[in-house]
Amino acid sequence: MDDAIKRVRRFNRAVTAAVGALDDSFLGRGRPLGSARVINAIGQGRTDVAVLRAYLGIETSLMSRLLRGLEDEGLVETVVSTQDARRRVVHLSKAGVSEFRAYERLSNAQAKDMLAHHARPDELLAAMDLVASVLGRDRVTINEVDPRGELATYCLGAYYEEISSRFEHGFDVSRSRDPAAAQMTRPRGAFLVACSDDLPVGCVGLKGDGRGGAEIKRLWVAPAARGMGLSKRLMTEAEEIARELSIKTLRLDTNRALPEAKQLYLKTGWKEIDRFNDDPYADSFFEKRL
C-alpha cells in the first residue's frame, strides 16, 4: 500500500508540473492557470457565472476575484442576465476572444508534442482517459440528444466498433434491428449521451413503438469510464423517461459475448423472457414492467 500511495503522489506531482499549475504565466500568456481556465470555460460557452463556478469547482469568492482580474485586463464583461435578474452572465471581449484562441493553439500544440514524444501514443491516451474518467466521475452529465447528431454518431460508431470485435462473427449493422432515429425521439423515445467534460463516454437509446412499449438499444460505455456505475445510471435515466412517456413495458436483447450486460440486467430487475425478435445477433431477451 505504501508503494501505491507513493506512485499516486508521484503522478500528482508530475501532472502538476506538466500542466504548469504553479506557473505565474501559464503557457507564457502572463496569467496563472486558474485565470486561463476561466477564459477557456467562457470561450467554450459557459457564460452563466453559477454554471461556470460549478464547472470549475471553485468557491464564490475565488470566482469573483478571478473575474475581477480578467475584467481589469479588459478580457471579460460581467452583466446581469436578461432572463433572470438574480443571475449574472459573463462574456469575452474582443481581446478575450483573442486570448481564448491563443490558449487553444498553445494547448493543442502542447498536447501534440506530448503524444509525439511517446512511443505508444494510443496507450498513453487510454491511460489519460482512464485517469480523467476516474477523477471526473462526479461531473459526468447525461443529456438527451438528437440520435442523428454528432454526439450520438460518435457513441454509436464506438459501440459498433467494439461489438464487431467482440462478437464471434463480427457485426454488420445492416443485419441488426437498427432503430430508426424517429423511434428514439420524443414523444416515442429518447437517446441519451453521457459526457465527461464534453467528451462522450456512454449512451443508450429508448426505442418506443408508440403503443405503450419500448426497447432499450445501444447501451455503451467507453472502456475508460467502466466500473463507475455509468451503465446503471444510463439505464435508470432511460427508465425514468419511459415513465414520463407513459411506457409500461420495456424490452431488450443482448449477445452472449456481453456477459457484463446480462449481469447488469439481472441485478436491476429485468426478467429473462423468450425471443421476441429476429435479430441474428441476439441470444438473450429481457423484459421489465414499469
N, C-alpha and C positions, 0 to 999 in steps of 0.2 A: 504493500500500500504506500509506503514512504516513497518508493521509486515512482509510482503512479502520480503522486502529488507533485514530485519534482518535475516530472515530464509536463504536467499541466501548467505549472508555473513557468517553465521554460517556454512553453508555447505562448503563454500570455505576454511574456517579455518580448518574444520575437515579433509577435503581431503588433504590439505597441510601438516597437522601433520601426517596423516595416511601413506602417501607415502614417508615421510621423505624429503620433498622438501627443507627444510632448514638445513638438516643434512650435516656436513662436510664429513661424511663417510656413504654414502648410503648403507644400508644393511650390514654395517660393513666391506666393501671392501676397505676402505681407500680413496675414492674419492666421490665428490658430485654427486647429481642426474644427472646434465647436462652431465657430462662425462660418466656416466653409460648408459644414453640413447643413446649417440653416439655409444658406444660399442654394445648395443643391436641392433640398426638400421643397423650397418655394418654387424653384425652377421646374421641378417635376410635377407641380400642380397642387401642392398642399398649401393653400393660401389662408384657410381658416386657422387663426392662431391657436385655438384649442386643439384642433386636429394636428397641427404642426407640432405642438408641445407633446402630445400623446405619442406621435410617431417617433419623435426623437428621444422620448423617455426622460425628459428633464423637467425640473420644477418650475413653477410660475416665475419666481424671482429671477432665476438664471435666464429663462426665456426672454424676460423683459430687458435684462441687461444686454443680451446678445442682439436683440432687435434695435435697442437704442444705439448700440455701437455701429450697426450697419446703417441705421438712419443717419448718423453723424457722418458716415462716409458717403452718403448720397446714393446708397445701393438699394434701399428698400423704402417703401412708404406704407405706413400702417393707418388704416381708417376704420370707421365704424361700418359694420355690414349694412347694406341697404335692405336686406331681408329680415334682419334681427338686430335691433339696436343694442342688445346685450352682448353681441359678439363682435370681435374685431377680425379684419382680414388684412393680409399683407401682400404687397405686390413688388416685383423687382422693377427698379427704374431702368432706363436705357443702359446706364453704367452697370447696374446689377445684372442685366441680361448678358452683357459682355463678360462679366466676371464668371457667371454661371457657365458660359460656353468655354471660357479659358480653363476652368476647373475640369470640365468634361473632357477636353482634349488632353490635359495633363494626366488625369486619372486613367483614361483609356490607354495612353502611352505607357504609364506605369504598369498596368495590368498586362499589356502585350509583352513588355520587357520581362516581367516575372515568368510568364509562360515560356517565352523564348529561351530562357536560361535554365530550363528544366528538361531533362532527358525524356521524361514521361509526362507531358502536359495533361493528358487525359486523366491520369491517375491523380495528379495534383488538383485538377478541377473537381474530381469526385470527392477528394478529401475536403476541399473547401466547401463543397455543397453540404457534406455531412455536418461539418462543424457549424456552418451558418444555420442549417435547419435546427440543430440542437439548441444553439444559443437564441434563436428567434422563435422557438416553438410557441411561446405565449403571444406572439404577434402575428401568427398565421390567420389570415382572414378568409372567409368563404362567402362568395357572392354569386348571384345568378348572372349569367352572361348569355349572349347570343351564341347558340350552338354552331353557328356558321362563322363566328368571329375569330380573331387572331388567337385569343387565349384558349378557346375550345379546340381550335385546329391544332395548336401546339400539343395540348394534352392528348388528344386522340391519336396524333401521329406517334407520340411516345408510347402510348398504350398499344397500338397496333404493332409497333416495332418489338416491344417486349414480348407480347404473346406469340408473335411469329417465331421468336427464338425459343420459347418455352414449350409450345405445342408440339406434339410428336411429329406431325406432318406439316408444320408451319401454319400460316394463317393467311387467307385471302378474303379481304373484307367484302368482296362482291358475292361470296358464297354464304356470308353470315347474314343474320337478320338485322341488318344495319338500320337503326331507327332514323326516320326522316326528321329533319330539323323542326318541322311544324308540330311534330308529336312531342317535342321536348321544349316547347314554349307555352306560356300561359295563353289560354285557360286550360290547355290539355296537360301540360307537364312543365318541366324546367330543366336547365342544365347548370350545374354548379361547378365552380372552379375555386380551388384553394390556392392562395398565393402567400409566399413568404417574401416580404419586402419587394413586391411587384413581380416576383418570379413564380410562374405557375408550378405547383408541386403536387397537384392532385385534382381529380374531377369525378363527377358521377352524373348520370343522366336519369331523369324521370320521364319515361315514355308513356303518356296517357292514351287510352283508347277512346276517350270521350263518353264512356258508358259506365263510369264508376270504378274502372280498373286501370292498372298501370304496371309497367315493368321497370325494374332498376337495371340500367345499362351502363356499360363502360366505366365501372369503378376502377380507378387507377390512382396510385400514389407513387411519387418519384422514389427511387431506391434510397436516396439520402434522407427522405422525410419519413421513412418507415420506423415502426417501433414507438411512435409517439401518440398513437390513438387517432390518427387523422382519418383512417378509413371509417372508423366508428363515427367520428364527427360528421363526415360527409353523408353517411347513411342516415344518421339521425336528422340532419338538416333536410334530406330528401323526404324522409317520412313526415316531417312537420309540414313541408309544402304540400305533400299529398293530402294531409288532413285539411289544410286550407282550401284545397281544390275539391273537397268532398269525395276523395277517392277512398274506397272502402277496402279494396284488396290489392296487395302488391305481389308481384311475382318476379322471379329472376332465374337465370340458368348460369351454370359455370362449367368449367372443364377440369378434368382430373389433374391437369398439370398445375392447378392453382389451389393446392390444399389449404393454404392460409386463408383464402377467401371462403371456402366451405366452413372452416373453423369459425370464422367471424360470424357467418350467418347463423350457425347453430348456437352460438353463445348469445346472440341478440334477439332470440325469439322467433326465428324463422323455422318453418316446418318443411321437411323434405316431402315432395309430392311426386306423382307420376309425370312423365314427359308431357308438356303442353305445347310444344312447337316442333318444327322440323329442322332446326338449326343443326348442321352437321358437326359443329364444334362443341355442342352441349352434351354433358354427361350426367349432370345432376340438376335437379329442378326444385325450387323452393317457393313457399307462399307465406305471406304474413297478412293477417286480418287487422285492420286498424280500428 
